[in-house]
Amino acid sequence: MNTNGIYCFNRLKGAAEAGDIDLLYTVIQDDPYILERIDLIPFVETPLHTAASMGHLQFATEIMNLKPSYAWKLNQQGFSPIHLAMQNGQKSFVSQFVNINKELVRVQGREGLTALHFASQIGEVDLLAKFLLVCPNSIRDVTVRCETALHIAIKNEQYEALQVLVGWLETNKQRGAVELENGILNKRDDAGNTILHVSALSIEPQKLLLLLSTGINFEAKNLENKTALDIASTPKIKSILLRAGAKSSMEVADAPTLAHMLRSKKTTMYKLLIQTIRIRSDMTEEQRNIWLIVAALIATTMYESALTPPGGVYPSSAGDNSLNITSSNSTISSTQGNVGKSVLSEAIFCLFSVSNMLSFYTSITTIIIMTSSVMQCMVVYMLMYWFSLCYMISMLKISPAYASAIFVKIPFVVLITGPFVCLTFVVYSKLQHERNAKKLDRS
């Protein structure tokens, strides 16, 4: 940079320190390329860095309009403008800064620290809540030590910050919130420690007690193959963990490695599950919705046909009419026993019921398979269970009284219990598949 360039740069820095927008444009008039030349330097203290340190919001906004890339630049110490603003206590500036561009919360500076990490480190709970509100995905960011904002809060004894972070995870309503909560709570740092390990090392039990009511894994092991119970700092911490159901490393089996899972023999049912998952993953959202609609329509139609079978059922007046035809007690008893039963012959009714049940249970199985997450799958399964129970009662109710146990009742039992076994397997398999995937992510 020549003498004139250095002179203009110093004037620009002075404008940033004073927050003087008029002086900024005066410098630009003298040297139109000055902002471009600064931007070419990989690590540099830009005018935006200076304005952020001083809290000059209007000047900073003007600079961001002219050179948006400045907001992402790191100076020679590895800090972005938002990092410097936080270091200098410019709380109002930072709040307005992220309103302009919410993604600035995720700018990683020295050692991978983001604004969210820094707020967690210093216990700035208002900014922490603000960051989570405007940029929820910032909770996923980790430092170079693989530490989440929760790790940082615990290590820096920032209990209120930990409360905010845990509270946000528990009340988050966005898509995938359950998986996000479990993933963040059980995230390991570069030493393999989860936040439960870190809190177990603390003398104060406050943070540990807060984590006990969450979905944290008490059996997680760090790289030294130790659980939180193994490294408990005091007898009191150890007692709390024991009451919560924590186990030592000797009591916890090692999680299966990816190599072990790939080498293990695959059962036929597991192969069917994988094939089902592949089919499901290859579908677009539109195709999945179409399958769900078709399956729901078929299930509803089959249920309605169970309530009103072809040809109808014997009316309740049949018993009264029969008294005028014959006085035989056996005939009266037989006719009255058929009230509400299907008028179909035994063979036709068997064919109808088998076809109806196969269509019905195939449809609800399809609905469960098309459901995305395991949690949703469990909820849908419970709904389908009670729906199927009503269906089963309806089918048994219209079953002809003269139908033999061999040709009707036994097939009913097989067709009713069999699909539920299959449905239970689908739900259980999806649950196991997700658990294995999480174990691999944690290992």
N, C-alpha and C positions, 0 to 999 in steps of 0.2 A: 504494500500500500504506500503510495507516494505521500509527499508532505501535505498536499491539498486534501488527499483522501483521509489522512489522519486528523486533519483540522476539522473536516466535515463530520467525521466519526465522533470526535469529542463534543462538537456542537450538538449532535444528535443525542448523545448520552446526557448532555446537560438538559436538553429538552425533555427527555424521559424522566430525569430526576425532578424537574420542576412541574411535569405534567403539562407542558406548554405545547398545545397542538399547533398554534400559529408558527412557533419556531420550528416545529417538525416540518411543515410545508415550506418554510423558508430554506431549510437545509436541502430539501428535495429539489427545490428550484435551482439551487446552486450545483447540486450533484444528483441528477435524476436516477442514476444507477446505484446509489449508495445502499439501498435496501436489498437490491439484487446481489451485490457483492458480499454483503454480510451473510446472506442466505447460502452462499456457496461454501462458506466455512463450516466444516462438520460440527465442531464444538465451539460455541461462541456465546458471549454475553450479549444478547440482542437488546434493543431498546425495550422490548416487551418484558424481558427479564428484569430490567431496571424499574420499569413502571410497576410491575407486579410486586417487587420488593418494597416500593414506596406506597403502594395502594392507590395509584392513580388510575381509576377504573375507566374514565372517559378517554384518556390517552391510550390506555391498553386496548380499548375497544376499537379505536381509530387504527392502531397498528395492526390489529387482527384483521380488520377489513382490508387493509392494504396488503398484508403478508400473512395469510392464515397459517402458513407453515411454521412461523415463529413459535406458535403455541406448543409445538411438538419438539422443538429443538432443546438440546441439553447444553449447558455451559461446560467449561473445562472441569468443573467439580462434579459433573454428572447430574445437575438439577435442571428441571424445566421451570418455566415461569410459575406454574401453579405450586410447585414444590417451594419455591422461594417465597411466594405469598404466604404459604402456611407457616414457614419457618419464621417469618417476620410478624406473625399474628394478624395478618390482614383477613380476618374472618369474613367480613362483609364483601370484600373484593372477591374472595374465593367463591362465595355463594353466587354472586352475580356472574362470575367467570364461567361456572359450569352451566348456568342458564343459557349462556351464549352457545356453548358446545358441550353437551353432556359427556361426550367421549373423552374429554380432558381428564376425567376422573381416573381413566385407565392408563394414562401416560406413565410408563415405567422409567424411573430415574436410576440413580445410583443403587446398586445391589438389588435392582428390580422393584424398589419401593414405589407404590402408587400413592395418590392422594388419600385413598381409602386406608391404605396401610399406615400412612403417616398420622391420619386422624385417630386411628386405633391405637397407635403408639403413644400419642400425647393425651389420649382420653378426651378428645374434642367430640362429644356425643352429638351435638347439634349438627355439625358438619357431617358426621358419620351417617346420621339419619337422612340428611339431605342427599348425600352421595348415593345411598341405597335406593332412595326414591327416584332420582333422575336417571340413574344408571345401574339397574339391578345386576347386570352381568359382571360388574366390578368385583362382586363377592368371589368370583371364580379365580381372580388373579392371585398369583403366588410370587414370592421373592426368589432370588437366586438360591436360597436355602429351602425352597419349596414350602415356605411358611404362608399360611393364609392370614387374613386379618385377625382371625380368632387366636391363632398361635401367638401373634404379636401382642394382642391385648393381654393374654395370660402371662406372657413372659415379662411384660412391663407393668404388671400388677394393676391393670386398668379394668377393674370389675364392672364399672358402669358401661364402658365400651363393649365388654363381653355381653352384658345384658342386652344392649341394643342389637348386637349382631345375632345372638341366639333368638331374641324376640322376633327379629325380621325373618329369620329362617322359618320359624314356627308359624308365622302369620302370612307368609308369602303365598299368593293365590295364583301366580302365573303358571303356565303350562310346564310340566316337569318339576313342580315345586318339591314333591316328595323325594325324587331322585337327587335333586340339587341339595336338599337338606341333609340327606344321608351321606352324600358325597363329600360335602364340606365338613360335616361333623367328624367324619372318619378319615379325612385327608392326612397323609403322612408327610412330615418334613424330610430333609435329606438324611436324617438319622433314623428315619422310620417311626418317629414319635407322632402319635395323634395328639389332639388337644387334651385327651384324657391322661395320657402319659405326662404331658407338661404340667397339668393341674395337680397330678399326684406328687410331683416334685416340690410343689409349693407348700409352705408351712401353714398358710391360712386355708381352711376348708371351704370358704365361701364360693370360690369358682367351681370347685368340684361338685358341691351340692347343687349348683345351678345346672350342671351338665347331666346329672343323674336322671332328670325327668325327660331328657331328649332321647333321640334314637341312636345314641352313641354305642359303639361296639366295645363291650367290656373284655372281649377276648383278643383284641388286636395285639400283635407283637411287633416290637421295633426291630431294628437290624441286629441288635444284640440278643434277639429271641426272648425278650422280656415283655411281660404284660404290665399294665399300670399297677397292678397289685404287687408285682415283684419290686418295683422301684419306689413304692410309697415312702415319703420322706419321714413320716411320724406314725406312731401307733394309732393315733386318732384318725389320720387319713386312711390307714390300712383298715381300720374298723369300719369306716364309712363305706369303703369299697366292698368289703366282705358282706355287709348288710344289703348292698345293692346287687349282689350276685356276681361280683367280679371273681375271676379265677387266676391262679398262678400259671406260669408257662408250662409246668409239669402236668397240669390238668387240661390243657388246651391242645388239641391235635393241630399239627401244622396244616396250613391251608394248601390245597392242591396247586401245584405249579402248572403253568401252561404246558410245559413239556410232558408232565405226568398225565394231564387231561388228554393231550393229543395221542399219547402212547397207549392209553387205556382202551380196552375193547368196547366197541359201541354195540349196545343192544338194539334189537329191531325196533322197539318202541322209541328209543332215543333217535334213531335214524328217521323214523316217521315224524318225530317232533321237529328235527332240523329241517326236513323237507317242508313241513308246514310253515315254519318260520321263514324259509326262503321264499315260498310262494307269497306269504304275507308281505315281506319286505320288497318284493318285486312289483307290488301293486302301487298304483298312484292313489292319492287321497280320494279322487273322484271314483275310481274303480272300487275302492273299499266301501265307500258310501253306497254305491249301487248294490254290492253284495249284501250289505246290511239291510237295505230296504227290501230287496227280494226275499231274503231269509225271514225277515219280520212279517212280510205279507203271507208267506207260506205257513209260518207257524200260527199266525192268527186265523187263517182259513182252516187249517187242520183242527184247531181248537173249536172253532164254530161248528165244524162238521161232527165233532164229538158230542156237542150239545144237541144238534138236530141232524141225526143220521139219515141217510137216504131211505125214503119210505115212511119216515117218522117213527113214533113209538106208540105203544098201546095206551089209549086214553084212560083216565081214571074212571070214566063212565062205563068202561067195559065190564066191570064187575057187576054193575046194576043191571045192564042189559042181559047179562047171562042168567040172571034169576028168572027172567021171563021165558028163557029157552029150555032150561033144564033145572031140575031140583037136585041133581047129583052133587053131593058135597065135594067130591074130588074135582069135578069140573069147575065148580065155583072157585074152589081154592086155587086151581091151576090158572084160571083166567085172572083172578085178582092178583096172583103172584107175578103176572106179566106186566102190570101197570108200570109205565115209564120205561119198559124194555123195548129194544129195537124189534121191529116187525120182520127184519131180514131172517132168512134161514140161517142155520148154524154155519154152513159152508161159506155162504156169501158174506156173513158177518165176520168170519175169521179172515177172509181175504181183505175185506174193507178195513178191519182194525189193524192188521199187520201193515198194510200199505200206508194207512193214516199215521201210525206210530213211527214208522221209518222216516216218513217225510217230516213229521213234527220234530223228532229228535235230531235229525240231520240239520234242520234249520237252526235250532237253538245252539247246536254245536258250532255251526258256521258263525253265528253271532258272537259266541265266546272267542273263537279263533281270531275273528276280525277285530276284536277289542285290543287296543294298543298296549297299555301298561298292565302290569300284574295287579295293581290295586284296582283299576277299572274292571279287569277281568274277574276279580273276586266279587265285586259288587254286582256285576251282571250275572255271575254264576248264582248268587243268592236269589236274585230276582227270578232267574230262569227256574231255579229249584222250586220255589213256591208256585210259579206258573205251571210247571210240569206236574206238581202234586194235584192241583185243581184239575188239570187235564186227565190225570190218571183216575181220579175219583169219578169224573164224568164218563170215562170209558167203561169203568166197572159198573156204573149205575145203569147204563143202557145195554150192558151185556145180557143177551137172552137168558132167561132163567133155566131153560132146558139145555143150554150149551154145556157140553161135557167138560170136566176138569182137564182132561188130557189135551183137548183141542183148543180150549179157550183160556182157562184160568192159568195153566202153566205157561203158555206163550205170553200171557199178560205179565206174569211175574218176571220172565226172562227179558221181555222187551222193555219193561219199566226199570228194572234194576241195572240191566246191561248198559244202557246209554248213560246212566248216572255214574257208573264206574268209569266209562270212557271220558265223560265230562270232568270228573274229579281228576283223572290222570292228566288231561289237558291243562287244567289249572295248576296242578302240582308240578308238572313238567316245566311250565312257563315260569313258575316261582323258582324252581331249582336252577333253571337256566340263567335267570337274572341274578340269583345269589352267587352262582359260580363266576359270572362276569364281574360282579362287584368284588369278589375275593381276589380275582386276578388284577383288578385295578388297584387294590390296596396293597398287593404283594410287590 
